[in-house]
Amino acid sequence: MCDKLPMQSDGLVRLSKIKVNPEYIDEYMKYAVEVGTASLETEPGVLTMYAVADKENPCNITILETYASQEAYKSHIASEHFQKYKQSTLHMVDSLMLDDVTPLNPDNIITNTIRK
Amino acid sequence: MCDKLPMQSDGLVRLSKIKVNPEYIDEYMKYAVEVGTASLETEPGVLTMYAVADKENPCNITILETYASQEAYKSHIASEHFQKYKQSTLHMVDSLMLDDVTPLNPDNIITNTIRK
């Protein structure tokens, strides 16, 4: 697990909301877990990448994504692991909403790791 | 900050989605921050309570709530700070959806604290 950068004033907190075509859900999950793990383990500016599936409709995925800065976000988007995920899953995704959000309490701190 | 319980097999991860009446949004935020802080600081079974507001529509609130067990959830609901929040904000809330979710990767671990 790499050391993490502190959150900057131009950091980004986002809820990505993805509806996956049910035909591809198992395959999609593998790519999503892979990209989340690689991003958290290797990118100092990726502070959270926490993906959950609705229990009622497991094809509805939400990812809590936190980037330390705009630069960290750009670096993530350009990374080999993100590009692999993006290109491999394009045909599996029925819709994608990127909802940028503001934490209600700036002192409420989330940290995110991959357990070994 | 109290010590936290480990996640149990009957633990709960939830996205609570709240639409607040715009007339009350500032007041609502104070109650939401207060209950989140008290829950994280005093309840061993409240593992996350991370509230965010949509940038585009700040009256749309999402809270990532994680409880170590069903017992921890029941204890939270019965707590004085939750009951104060619930009763004080009932008239401010236009709608509430409780979406229970499953993390895609059980080894993706989130921890949540209040910075002093």
gemmi code that builds the backbone of each chain (N, CA, C; Angstrom):
import gemmi

chains = {
    "A": [
        ("MET", (0.857, -1.202, 0.000), (0.000, 0.000, 0.000), (0.885, 1.241, 0.000)),
        ("CYS", (0.727, 2.101, -0.975), (1.567, 3.297, -1.035), (1.136, 4.316, 0.013)),
        ("ASP", (2.065, 5.205, 0.387), (1.690, 6.332, 1.251), (0.735, 7.245, 0.500)),
        ("LYS", (-0.154, 7.891, 1.245), (-1.167, 8.736, 0.615), (-0.836, 10.217, 0.775)),
        ("LEU", (-1.215, 10.981, -0.227), (-1.094, 12.442, -0.169), (-2.195, 12.999, 0.731)),
        ("PRO", (-1.961, 14.175, 1.334), (-3.064, 14.817, 2.053), (-4.084, 15.388, 1.063)),
        ("MET", (-5.307, 15.530, 1.531), (-6.357, 16.155, 0.723), (-5.989, 17.622, 0.473)),
        ("GLN", (-6.090, 18.051, -0.790), (-5.784, 19.443, -1.136), (-7.081, 20.245, -1.300)),
        ("SER", (-6.918, 21.547, -1.451), (-8.111, 22.402, -1.599), (-8.845, 22.110, -2.904)),
        ("ASP", (-8.138, 21.594, -3.904), (-8.820, 21.242, -5.165), (-9.074, 19.729, -5.264)),
        ("GLY", (-9.148, 19.073, -4.106), (-9.472, 17.647, -4.085), (-10.902, 17.401, -4.540)),
        ("LEU", (-11.209, 16.127, -4.722), (-12.478, 15.757, -5.360), (-13.080, 14.574, -4.594)),
        ("VAL", (-14.351, 14.712, -4.205), (-15.109, 13.594, -3.638), (-16.282, 13.342, -4.569)),
        ("ARG", (-16.469, 12.102, -4.947), (-17.456, 11.789, -5.987), (-18.181, 10.496, -5.672)),
        ("LEU", (-19.457, 10.470, -5.992), (-20.206, 9.216, -6.035), (-20.441, 8.879, -7.499)),
        ("SER", (-19.771, 7.866, -7.990), (-20.011, 7.385, -9.352), (-21.103, 6.338, -9.292)),
        ("LYS", (-22.135, 6.532, -10.121), (-23.287, 5.623, -10.096), (-23.393, 4.940, -11.448)),
        ("ILE", (-23.233, 3.623, -11.438), (-23.081, 2.849, -12.661), (-24.179, 1.802, -12.721)),
        ("LYS", (-24.903, 1.784, -13.825), (-25.849, 0.686, -14.053), (-25.209, -0.262, -15.064)),
        ("VAL", (-25.002, -1.494, -14.614), (-24.314, -2.485, -15.442), (-25.358, -3.357, -16.135)),
        ("ASN", (-25.117, -3.660, -17.388), (-25.971, -4.613, -18.098), (-25.916, -5.962, -17.364)),
        ("PRO", (-27.080, -6.488, -16.965), (-27.086, -7.724, -16.148), (-26.318, -8.876, -16.789)),
        ("GLU", (-26.282, -8.875, -18.105), (-25.564, -9.946, -18.816), (-24.077, -9.989, -18.429)),
        ("TYR", (-23.548, -8.825, -18.060), (-22.104, -8.720, -17.845), (-21.712, -8.515, -16.388)),
        ("ILE", (-22.676, -8.640, -15.452), (-22.391, -8.168, -14.093), (-21.214, -8.907, -13.447)),
        ("ASP", (-21.127, -10.229, -13.630), (-20.026, -10.956, -12.975), (-18.671, -10.509, -13.519)),
        ("GLU", (-18.621, -10.358, -14.828), (-17.369, -9.925, -15.460), (-17.019, -8.495, -15.040)),
        ("TYR", (-18.046, -7.637, -15.017), (-17.823, -6.240, -14.618), (-17.215, -6.159, -13.216)),
        ("MET", (-17.763, -6.962, -12.300), (-17.301, -6.930, -10.904), (-15.798, -7.208, -10.818)),
        ("LYS", (-15.330, -8.163, -11.622), (-13.898, -8.491, -11.579), (-13.049, -7.287, -11.991)),
        ("TYR", (-13.463, -6.612, -13.059), (-12.711, -5.425, -13.493), (-12.779, -4.314, -12.447)),
        ("ALA", (-13.949, -4.138, -11.845), (-14.118, -3.055, -10.862), (-13.261, -3.310, -9.616)),
        ("VAL", (-13.223, -4.560, -9.160), (-12.389, -4.890, -7.996), (-10.914, -4.702, -8.346)),
        ("GLU", (-10.543, -5.123, -9.541), (-9.142, -5.012, -9.970), (-8.689, -3.553, -10.024)),
        ("VAL", (-9.498, -2.689, -10.632), (-9.077, -1.294, -10.770), (-9.085, -0.595, -9.415)),
        ("GLY", (-10.031, -0.942, -8.550), (-10.064, -0.332, -7.220), (-8.835, -0.705, -6.409)),
        ("THR", (-8.475, -1.971, -6.459), (-7.305, -2.450, -5.718), (-6.024, -1.796, -6.234)),
        ("ALA", (-5.838, -1.795, -7.544), (-4.620, -1.205, -8.117), (-4.541, 0.288, -7.801)),
        ("SER", (-5.669, 0.972, -7.882), (-5.663, 2.420, -7.643), (-5.300, 2.724, -6.193)),
        ("LEU", (-5.921, 2.004, -5.262), (-5.631, 2.256, -3.848), (-4.198, 1.872, -3.497)),
        ("GLU", (-3.738, 0.784, -4.059), (-2.416, 0.277, -3.659), (-1.265, 1.081, -4.263)),
        ("THR", (-1.495, 1.667, -5.439), (-0.347, 2.282, -6.139), (-0.441, 3.790, -6.326)),
        ("GLU", (-1.615, 4.390, -6.149), (-1.737, 5.831, -6.439), (-1.813, 6.655, -5.146)),
        ("PRO", (-0.791, 7.458, -4.888), (-0.785, 8.277, -3.660), (-1.969, 9.238, -3.577)),
        ("GLY", (-2.515, 9.626, -4.717), (-3.595, 10.612, -4.721), (-4.989, 10.021, -4.746)),
        ("VAL", (-5.089, 8.697, -4.819), (-6.410, 8.047, -4.736), (-6.644, 7.696, -3.272)),
        ("LEU", (-7.505, 8.465, -2.608), (-7.682, 8.321, -1.163), (-8.777, 7.320, -0.826)),
        ("THR", (-9.842, 7.294, -1.612), (-10.827, 6.212, -1.475), (-11.265, 5.745, -2.847)),
        ("MET", (-11.605, 4.467, -2.890), (-12.201, 3.851, -4.092), (-12.992, 2.664, -3.544)),
        ("TYR", (-14.204, 2.979, -3.080), (-14.998, 2.014, -2.309), (-16.282, 1.745, -3.084)),
        ("ALA", (-16.370, 0.546, -3.641), (-17.476, 0.203, -4.541), (-18.469, -0.715, -3.844)),
        ("VAL", (-19.746, -0.400, -3.973), (-20.809, -1.227, -3.389), (-21.890, -1.474, -4.432)),
        ("ALA", (-22.572, -2.608, -4.269), (-23.700, -2.971, -5.135), (-24.979, -2.962, -4.312)),
        ("ASP", (-26.039, -2.396, -4.872), (-27.348, -2.455, -4.211), (-27.720, -3.906, -3.943)),
        ("LYS", (-28.212, -4.181, -2.746), (-28.679, -5.548, -2.479), (-29.901, -5.866, -3.335)),
        ("GLU", (-30.787, -4.885, -3.488), (-32.024, -5.150, -4.242), (-31.783, -5.273, -5.746)),
        ("ASN", (-30.866, -4.488, -6.246), (-30.512, -4.587, -7.663), (-29.005, -4.531, -7.811)),
        ("PRO", (-28.367, -5.693, -7.767), (-26.895, -5.748, -7.740), (-26.233, -5.189, -8.999)),
        ("CYS", (-27.015, -4.855, -10.007), (-26.426, -4.214, -11.191), (-26.263, -2.709, -10.992)),
        ("ASN", (-26.795, -2.182, -9.910), (-26.595, -0.768, -9.578), (-25.407, -0.643, -8.628)),
        ("ILE", (-24.332, -0.071, -9.168), (-23.072, 0.043, -8.433), (-22.867, 1.513, -8.053)),
        ("THR", (-22.387, 1.736, -6.848), (-21.987, 3.087, -6.431), (-20.543, 3.015, -5.950)),
        ("ILE", (-19.741, 3.972, -6.385), (-18.337, 4.001, -5.946), (-18.057, 5.351, -5.280)),
        ("LEU", (-17.601, 5.291, -4.028), (-17.135, 6.502, -3.341), (-15.673, 6.714, -3.724)),
        ("GLU", (-15.454, 7.754, -4.524), (-14.105, 8.036, -5.030), (-13.621, 9.358, -4.440)),
        ("THR", (-12.409, 9.332, -3.885), (-11.828, 10.558, -3.339), (-10.417, 10.715, -3.898)),
        ("TYR", (-10.173, 11.880, -4.482), (-8.865, 12.195, -5.062), (-8.294, 13.396, -4.316)),
        ("ALA", (-6.993, 13.336, -4.019), (-6.361, 14.380, -3.210), (-6.322, 15.727, -3.921)),
        ("SER", (-6.377, 15.730, -5.258), (-6.270, 16.973, -6.034), (-6.745, 16.698, -7.451)),
        ("GLN", (-6.911, 17.751, -8.224), (-7.263, 17.583, -9.638), (-6.145, 16.836, -10.369)),
        ("GLU", (-4.917, 17.138, -9.992), (-3.777, 16.461, -10.618), (-3.841, 14.948, -10.344)),
        ("ALA", (-4.182, 14.603, -9.104), (-4.295, 13.177, -8.748), (-5.392, 12.511, -9.568)),
        ("TYR", (-6.480, 13.246, -9.800), (-7.574, 12.692, -10.606), (-7.120, 12.466, -12.050)),
        ("LYS", (-6.434, 13.464, -12.597), (-5.954, 13.324, -13.983), (-4.976, 12.160, -14.098)),
        ("SER", (-4.123, 12.033, -13.111), (-3.150, 10.936, -13.110), (-3.869, 9.584, -13.060)),
        ("HIS", (-4.941, 9.520, -12.281), (-5.723, 8.275, -12.191), (-6.337, 7.907, -13.540)),
        ("ILE", (-6.965, 8.911, -14.153), (-7.646, 8.679, -15.431), (-6.654, 8.213, -16.504)),
        ("ALA", (-5.431, 8.696, -16.392), (-4.409, 8.358, -17.392), (-3.705, 7.036, -17.081)),
        ("SER", (-3.961, 6.459, -15.904), (-3.198, 5.270, -15.501), (-3.550, 4.070, -16.375)),
        ("GLU", (-2.595, 3.165, -16.467), (-2.799, 1.952, -17.262), (-3.967, 1.128, -16.703)),
        ("HIS", (-4.037, 0.998, -15.368), (-5.109, 0.160, -14.797), (-6.484, 0.776, -15.015)),
        ("PHE", (-6.575, 2.135, -14.937), (-7.894, 2.727, -15.207), (-8.272, 2.568, -16.676)),
        ("GLN", (-7.330, 2.785, -17.561), (-7.634, 2.668, -18.994), (-8.034, 1.236, -19.360)),
        ("LYS", (-7.384, 0.273, -18.726), (-7.771, -1.126, -18.964), (-9.220, -1.361, -18.524)),
        ("TYR", (-9.541, -0.893, -17.306), (-10.916, -1.027, -16.799), (-11.904, -0.347, -17.735)),
        ("LYS", (-11.597, 0.893, -18.101), (-12.540, 1.694, -18.885), (-12.813, 1.047, -20.239)),
        ("GLN", (-11.749, 0.685, -20.922), (-11.914, 0.120, -22.273), (-12.561, -1.269, -22.211)),
        ("SER", (-12.245, -2.024, -21.171), (-12.757, -3.400, -21.088), (-14.228, -3.448, -20.703)),
        ("THR", (-14.708, -2.392, -20.012), (-16.077, -2.449, -19.482), (-17.049, -1.526, -20.205)),
        ("LEU", (-16.567, -0.768, -21.184), (-17.437, 0.199, -21.896), (-18.742, -0.449, -22.347)),
        ("HIS", (-18.652, -1.643, -22.926), (-19.841, -2.291, -23.486), (-20.721, -2.934, -22.409)),
        ("MET", (-20.231, -2.952, -21.173), (-21.007, -3.567, -20.081), (-21.865, -2.549, -19.337)),
        ("VAL", (-21.583, -1.267, -19.554), (-22.186, -0.202, -18.744), (-23.371, 0.413, -19.487)),
        ("ASP", (-24.565, 0.331, -18.864), (-25.758, 0.934, -19.461), (-25.831, 2.429, -19.176)),
        ("SER", (-25.401, 2.847, -17.997), (-25.374, 4.284, -17.713), (-24.357, 4.577, -16.627)),
        ("LEU", (-23.901, 5.822, -16.636), (-22.862, 6.273, -15.701), (-23.178, 7.706, -15.299)),
        ("MET", (-23.303, 7.927, -14.001), (-23.479, 9.294, -13.490), (-22.337, 9.599, -12.535)),
        ("LEU", (-21.704, 10.748, -12.743), (-20.605, 11.167, -11.862), (-21.103, 12.329, -11.012)),
        ("ASP", (-21.472, 12.054, -9.786), (-22.034, 13.083, -8.902), (-20.963, 13.591, -7.952)),
        ("ASP", (-20.458, 14.773, -8.222), (-19.483, 15.352, -7.297), (-20.213, 15.849, -6.052)),
        ("VAL", (-19.584, 15.630, -4.917), (-20.248, 15.896, -3.640), (-19.311, 16.644, -2.698)),
        ("THR", (-19.915, 17.194, -1.653), (-19.182, 17.905, -0.607), (-19.472, 17.234, 0.726)),
        ("PRO", (-18.436, 16.778, 1.447), (-18.691, 16.227, 2.779), (-19.351, 17.280, 3.674)),
        ("LEU", (-20.352, 16.864, 4.441), (-21.030, 17.818, 5.325), (-20.077, 18.340, 6.393)),
        ("ASN", (-19.198, 17.451, 6.876), (-18.282, 17.816, 7.960), (-16.842, 17.630, 7.477)),
        ("PRO", (-16.108, 18.727, 7.267), (-14.738, 18.592, 6.745), (-13.809, 17.840, 7.699)),
        ("ASP", (-14.206, 17.681, 8.947), (-13.386, 16.931, 9.905), (-13.758, 15.451, 9.969)),
        ("ASN", (-14.707, 15.044, 9.160), (-15.079, 13.630, 9.083), (-14.174, 12.986, 8.028)),
        ("ILE", (-13.255, 12.152, 8.516), (-12.168, 11.654, 7.670), (-12.339, 10.161, 7.393)),
        ("ILE", (-12.317, 9.833, 6.104), (-12.423, 8.432, 5.679), (-11.051, 7.982, 5.176)),
        ("THR", (-10.638, 6.800, 5.608), (-9.445, 6.217, 5.000), (-9.792, 4.837, 4.472)),
        ("ASN", (-9.062, 4.422, 3.466), (-9.469, 3.251, 2.689), (-8.223, 2.450, 2.331)),
        ("THR", (-8.264, 1.172, 2.695), (-7.119, 0.305, 2.417), (-7.617, -1.034, 1.872)),
        ("ILE", (-6.686, -1.772, 1.304), (-6.973, -3.146, 0.887), (-6.315, -4.087, 1.897)),
        ("ARG", (-7.129, -4.931, 2.506), (-6.626, -5.883, 3.496), (-5.858, -6.993, 2.786)),
        ("LYS", (-4.716, -7.337, 3.367), (-3.890, -8.406, 2.772), (-4.269, -9.746, 3.366)),
    ],
    "B": [
        ("MET", (-12.390, 9.335, 20.692), (-12.888, 8.342, 19.728), (-12.857, 6.956, 20.370)),
        ("CYS", (-13.985, 6.290, 20.417), (-14.035, 4.968, 21.055), (-13.384, 3.907, 20.157)),
        ("ASP", (-12.942, 2.817, 20.771), (-12.471, 1.676, 19.980), (-13.644, 1.077, 19.214)),
        ("LYS", (-13.333, 0.509, 18.052), (-14.399, -0.020, 17.199), (-14.443, -1.541, 17.238)),
        ("LEU", (-15.641, -2.063, 17.106), (-15.840, -3.510, 16.993), (-15.446, -3.964, 15.594)),
        ("PRO", (-15.046, -5.219, 15.442), (-14.828, -5.735, 14.083), (-16.174, -5.948, 13.378)),
        ("MET", (-16.133, -5.899, 12.068), (-17.335, -6.178, 11.268), (-17.740, -7.638, 11.471)),
        ("GLN", (-19.014, -7.873, 11.737), (-19.537, -9.227, 11.946), (-20.243, -9.715, 10.674)),
        ("SER", (-20.578, -11.007, 10.686), (-21.249, -11.571, 9.501), (-22.632, -10.962, 9.294)),
        ("ASP", (-23.248, -10.448, 10.359), (-24.554, -9.803, 10.182), (-24.432, -8.276, 10.187)),
        ("GLY", (-23.246, -7.777, 9.841), (-23.042, -6.328, 9.727), (-23.853, -5.736, 8.577)),
        ("LEU", (-23.866, -4.418, 8.530), (-24.762, -3.716, 7.605), (-24.002, -2.558, 6.963)),
        ("VAL", (-24.035, -2.510, 5.624), (-23.514, -1.351, 4.897), (-24.687, -0.744, 4.147)),
        ("ARG", (-24.859, 0.557, 4.278), (-26.066, 1.195, 3.750), (-25.734, 2.555, 3.147)),
        ("LEU", (-26.412, 2.870, 2.057), (-26.415, 4.245, 1.553), (-27.796, 4.825, 1.871)),
        ("SER", (-27.837, 5.750, 2.806), (-29.094, 6.450, 3.101), (-29.157, 7.684, 2.209)),
        ("LYS", (-30.266, 7.820, 1.493), (-30.407, 8.924, 0.533), (-31.568, 9.796, 0.983)),
        ("ILE", (-31.248, 11.034, 1.318), (-32.204, 11.929, 1.971), (-32.378, 13.177, 1.120)),
        ("LYS", (-33.609, 13.488, 0.809), (-33.900, 14.770, 0.153), (-34.460, 15.701, 1.213)),
        ("VAL", (-33.742, 16.803, 1.439), (-34.113, 17.742, 2.491), (-34.894, 18.894, 1.867)),
        ("ASN", (-35.926, 19.325, 2.558), (-36.662, 20.518, 2.132), (-35.692, 21.713, 2.136)),
        ("PRO", (-35.555, 22.388, 0.984), (-34.554, 23.467, 0.883), (-34.688, 24.530, 1.974)),
        ("GLU", (-35.897, 24.719, 2.445), (-36.139, 25.710, 3.494), (-35.330, 25.399, 4.762)),
        ("TYR", (-35.046, 24.108, 4.967), (-34.429, 23.690, 6.238), (-32.991, 23.201, 6.087)),
        ("ILE", (-32.406, 23.383, 4.901), (-31.149, 22.678, 4.654), (-30.041, 23.069, 5.642)),
        ("ASP", (-29.917, 24.350, 5.967), (-28.836, 24.756, 6.874), (-29.022, 24.128, 8.254)),
        ("GLU", (-30.251, 24.159, 8.716), (-30.555, 23.591, 10.027), (-30.346, 22.071, 10.014)),
        ("TYR", (-30.803, 21.433, 8.925), (-30.637, 19.982, 8.803), (-29.165, 19.584, 8.903)),
        ("MET", (-28.314, 20.331, 8.200), (-26.879, 20.008, 8.167), (-26.297, 19.975, 9.579)),
        ("LYS", (-26.718, 20.927, 10.413), (-26.185, 20.957, 11.785), (-26.556, 19.675, 12.549)),
        ("TYR", (-27.803, 19.259, 12.419), (-28.220, 18.019, 13.097), (-27.483, 16.808, 12.527)),
        ("ALA", (-27.308, 16.788, 11.205), (-26.656, 15.627, 10.579), (-25.189, 15.528, 11.008)),
        ("VAL", (-24.507, 16.672, 11.066), (-23.108, 16.658, 11.505), (-23.036, 16.235, 12.973)),
        ("GLU", (-23.946, 16.735, 13.772), (-23.943, 16.414, 15.203), (-24.148, 14.916, 15.444)),
        ("VAL", (-25.133, 14.333, 14.747), (-25.408, 12.907, 15.000), (-24.285, 12.036, 14.445)),
        ("GLY", (-23.692, 12.437, 13.321), (-22.577, 11.674, 12.758), (-21.381, 11.673, 13.697)),
        ("THR", (-21.074, 12.833, 14.233), (-19.935, 12.965, 15.146), (-20.164, 12.146, 16.415)),
        ("ALA", (-21.328, 12.299, 17.027), (-21.614, 11.566, 18.271), (-21.587, 10.056, 18.031)),
        ("SER", (-22.139, 9.629, 16.902), (-22.197, 8.190, 16.626), (-20.794, 7.614, 16.451)),
        ("LEU", (-19.969, 8.294, 15.652), (-18.609, 7.799, 15.416), (-17.782, 7.835, 16.698)),
        ("GLU", (-17.952, 8.887, 17.464), (-17.088, 9.053, 18.639), (-17.469, 8.135, 19.793)),
        ("THR", (-18.743, 7.768, 19.892), (-19.172, 7.051, 21.110), (-19.670, 5.629, 20.870)),
        ("GLU", (-19.970, 5.259, 19.622), (-20.575, 3.933, 19.410), (-19.559, 2.965, 18.791)),
        ("PRO", (-19.160, 1.941, 19.544), (-18.180, 0.966, 19.033), (-18.644, 0.270, 17.759)),
        ("GLY", (-19.956, 0.148, 17.569), (-20.472, -0.590, 16.419), (-20.805, 0.265, 15.211)),
        ("VAL", (-20.633, 1.588, 15.333), (-20.827, 2.466, 14.165), (-19.458, 2.645, 13.515)),
        ("LEU", (-19.268, 1.963, 12.390), (-17.935, 1.932, 11.763), (-17.754, 3.075, 10.775)),
        ("THR", (-18.789, 3.428, 10.043), (-18.753, 4.659, 9.228), (-20.076, 5.392, 9.350)),
        ("MET", (-19.957, 6.709, 9.223), (-21.131, 7.589, 9.153), (-20.630, 8.825, 8.392)),
        ("TYR", (-20.626, 8.681, 7.072), (-19.953, 9.670, 6.211), (-21.007, 10.303, 5.301)),
        ("ALA", (-21.313, 11.563, 5.578), (-22.415, 12.238, 4.884), (-21.887, 13.233, 3.862)),
        ("VAL", (-22.460, 13.188, 2.676), (-22.060, 14.120, 1.608), (-23.317, 14.721, 0.978)),
        ("ALA", (-23.139, 15.930, 0.441), (-24.219, 16.632, -0.266), (-23.836, 16.751, -1.734)),
        ("ASP", (-24.786, 16.505, -2.617), (-24.542, 16.726, -4.048), (-24.116, 18.168, -4.276)),
        ("LYS", (-23.090, 18.358, -5.096), (-22.711, 19.740, -5.432), (-23.819, 20.417, -6.240)),
        ("GLU", (-24.425, 19.655, -7.161), (-25.449, 20.263, -8.025), (-26.745, 20.540, -7.287)),
        ("ASN", (-27.093, 19.660, -6.372), (-28.297, 19.893, -5.565), (-27.991, 19.570, -4.111)),
        ("PRO", (-27.531, 20.557, -3.370), (-27.053, 20.318, -1.999), (-28.135, 19.828, -1.048)),
        ("CYS", (-29.389, 19.788, -1.491), (-30.432, 19.222, -0.633), (-30.485, 17.700, -0.754)),
        ("ASN", (-29.749, 17.133, -1.691), (-29.659, 15.676, -1.814), (-28.439, 15.193, -1.034)),
        ("ILE", (-28.739, 14.513, 0.063), (-27.694, 14.046, 0.986), (-27.576, 12.527, 0.843)),
        ("THR", (-26.348, 12.041, 0.866), (-26.106, 10.592, 0.910), (-25.214, 10.300, 2.114)),
        ("ILE", (-25.568, 9.294, 2.860), (-24.739, 8.910, 4.018), (-24.309, 7.457, 3.870)),
        ("LEU", (-22.991, 7.240, 3.897), (-22.454, 5.878, 3.931), (-22.416, 5.438, 5.387)),
        ("GLU", (-23.283, 4.504, 5.719), (-23.412, 4.031, 7.098), (-22.981, 2.570, 7.165)),
        ("THR", (-22.102, 2.273, 8.111), (-21.657, 0.890, 8.296), (-21.780, 0.543, 9.774)),
        ("TYR", (-22.485, -0.544, 10.024), (-22.690, -1.020, 11.394), (-22.064, -2.410, 11.515)),
        ("ALA", (-21.401, -2.663, 12.637), (-20.657, -3.908, 12.813), (-21.573, -5.124, 12.891)),
        ("SER", (-22.825, -4.919, 13.275), (-23.765, -6.038, 13.459), (-25.177, -5.470, 13.519)),
        ("GLN", (-26.161, -6.362, 13.474), (-27.548, -5.922, 13.642), (-27.749, -5.327, 15.034)),
        ("GLU", (-27.082, -5.899, 15.996), (-27.193, -5.380, 17.370), (-26.647, -3.949, 17.442)),
        ("ALA", (-25.530, -3.715, 16.754), (-24.954, -2.359, 16.733), (-25.911, -1.380, 16.075)),
        ("TYR", (-26.601, -1.840, 15.037), (-27.568, -0.975, 14.359), (-28.733, -0.641, 15.280)),
        ("LYS", (-29.239, -1.671, 15.963), (-30.366, -1.435, 16.888), (-29.960, -0.483, 18.011)),
        ("SER", (-28.745, -0.660, 18.499), (-28.242, 0.204, 19.559), (-28.137, 1.651, 19.065)),
        ("HIS", (-27.701, 1.824, 17.809), (-27.611, 3.171, 17.228), (-28.984, 3.839, 17.154)),
        ("ILE", (-29.951, 3.076, 16.624), (-31.313, 3.610, 16.449), (-31.927, 4.013, 17.796)),
        ("ALA", (-31.545, 3.293, 18.834), (-32.094, 3.564, 20.167), (-31.340, 4.662, 20.914)),
        ("SER", (-30.197, 5.108, 20.356), (-29.356, 6.058, 21.105), (-30.039, 7.414, 21.238)),
        ("GLU", (-29.667, 8.107, 22.301), (-30.228, 9.439, 22.543), (-29.884, 10.390, 21.394)),
        ("HIS", (-28.628, 10.340, 20.891), (-28.251, 11.286, 19.823), (-28.994, 10.986, 18.529)),
        ("PHE", (-29.229, 9.685, 18.220), (-29.994, 9.404, 16.992), (-31.444, 9.841, 17.152)),
        ("GLN", (-32.020, 9.569, 18.300), (-33.430, 9.955, 18.507), (-33.600, 11.470, 18.462)),
        ("LYS", (-32.631, 12.191, 18.990), (-32.690, 13.665, 18.906), (-32.674, 14.107, 17.435)),
        ("TYR", (-31.714, 13.549, 16.671), (-31.631, 13.871, 15.228), (-32.941, 13.531, 14.528)),
        ("LYS", (-33.436, 12.319, 14.762), (-34.616, 11.832, 14.030), (-35.834, 12.715, 14.318)),
        ("GLN", (-36.073, 12.954, 15.588), (-37.271, 13.736, 15.953), (-37.132, 15.199, 15.532)),
        ("SER", (-35.911, 15.712, 15.583), (-35.715, 17.131, 15.269), (-35.786, 17.417, 13.779)),
        ("THR", (-35.503, 16.396, 12.949), (-35.410, 16.651, 11.503), (-36.570, 16.054, 10.714)),
        ("LEU", (-37.479, 15.355, 11.385), (-38.594, 14.696, 10.671), (-39.287, 15.651, 9.698)),
        ("HIS", (-39.556, 16.860, 10.135), (-40.308, 17.811, 9.298), (-39.442, 18.452, 8.219)),
        ("MET", (-38.129, 18.191, 8.260), (-37.215, 18.789, 7.267), (-36.976, 17.861, 6.076)),
        ("VAL", (-37.371, 16.612, 6.223), (-37.007, 15.575, 5.249), (-38.173, 15.319, 4.297)),
        ("ASP", (-37.917, 15.549, 2.993), (-38.960, 15.286, 1.984), (-39.024, 13.801, 1.622)),
        ("SER", (-37.859, 13.142, 1.561), (-37.880, 11.705, 1.293), (-36.615, 11.059, 1.839)),
        ("LEU", (-36.738, 9.777, 2.112), (-35.637, 9.004, 2.702), (-35.647, 7.625, 2.074)),
        ("MET", (-34.509, 7.241, 1.480), (-34.358, 5.877, 0.953), (-33.195, 5.221, 1.672)),
        ("LEU", (-33.418, 4.005, 2.158), (-32.354, 3.257, 2.837), (-31.947, 2.106, 1.922)),
        ("ASP", (-30.841, 2.290, 1.210), (-30.399, 1.272, 0.253), (-29.296, 0.427, 0.871)),
        ("ASP", (-29.627, -0.778, 1.252), (-28.593, -1.675, 1.777), (-27.747, -2.184, 0.615)),
        ("VAL", (-26.459, -2.259, 0.855), (-25.515, -2.568, -0.224), (-24.509, -3.617, 0.234)),
        ("THR", (-23.819, -4.184, -0.746), (-22.770, -5.168, -0.504), (-21.471, -4.635, -1.119)),
        ("PRO", (-20.401, -4.512, -0.329), (-19.130, -4.112, -0.930), (-18.695, -5.127, -1.992)),
        ("LEU", (-18.206, -4.643, -3.124), (-17.761, -5.551, -4.180), (-16.584, -6.394, -3.717)),
        ("ASN", (-15.696, -5.775, -2.934), (-14.487, -6.465, -2.489), (-14.468, -6.496, -0.963)),
        ("PRO", (-14.653, -7.678, -0.359), (-14.705, -7.745, 1.105), (-13.386, -7.341, 1.760)),
        ("ASP", (-12.312, -7.279, 0.999), (-11.021, -6.845, 1.548), (-10.781, -5.348, 1.391)),
        ("ASN", (-11.745, -4.640, 0.830), (-11.646, -3.178, 0.713), (-12.230, -2.589, 2.006)),
        ("ILE", (-11.334, -2.032, 2.818), (-11.700, -1.639, 4.181), (-11.707, -0.120, 4.327)),
        ("ILE", (-12.829, 0.378, 4.816), (-12.979, 1.819, 5.062), (-12.940, 2.044, 6.566)),
        ("THR", (-12.182, 3.061, 6.980), (-12.266, 3.467, 8.382), (-12.602, 4.949, 8.428)),
        ("ASN", (-13.242, 5.351, 9.492), (-13.868, 6.660, 9.530), (-13.654, 7.254, 10.928)),
        ("THR", (-13.094, 8.448, 10.971), (-12.837, 9.095, 12.246), (-13.230, 10.571, 12.168)),
        ("ILE", (-13.324, 11.196, 13.333), (-13.530, 12.643, 13.393), (-12.203, 13.276, 13.787)),
        ("ARG", (-11.721, 14.184, 12.946), (-10.442, 14.852, 13.228), (-10.650, 15.873, 14.340)),
        ("LYS", (-9.692, 15.910, 15.252), (-9.787, 16.861, 16.379), (-9.088, 18.150, 16.013)),
    ],
}
model = gemmi.Model(1)
for chain_id, residues in chains.items():
    chain = gemmi.Chain(chain_id)
    for i, (resn, *xyz) in enumerate(residues, 1):
        res = gemmi.Residue()
        res.name, res.seqid = resn, gemmi.SeqId(i, " ")
        for name, pos in zip(("N", "CA", "C"), xyz):
            atom = gemmi.Atom()
            atom.name, atom.element = name, gemmi.Element(name[0])
            atom.pos, atom.b_iso = gemmi.Position(*pos), 0.0
            res.add_atom(atom)
        chain.add_residue(res)
    model.add_chain(chain)
structure = gemmi.Structure()
structure.add_model(model)
structure.setup_entities()
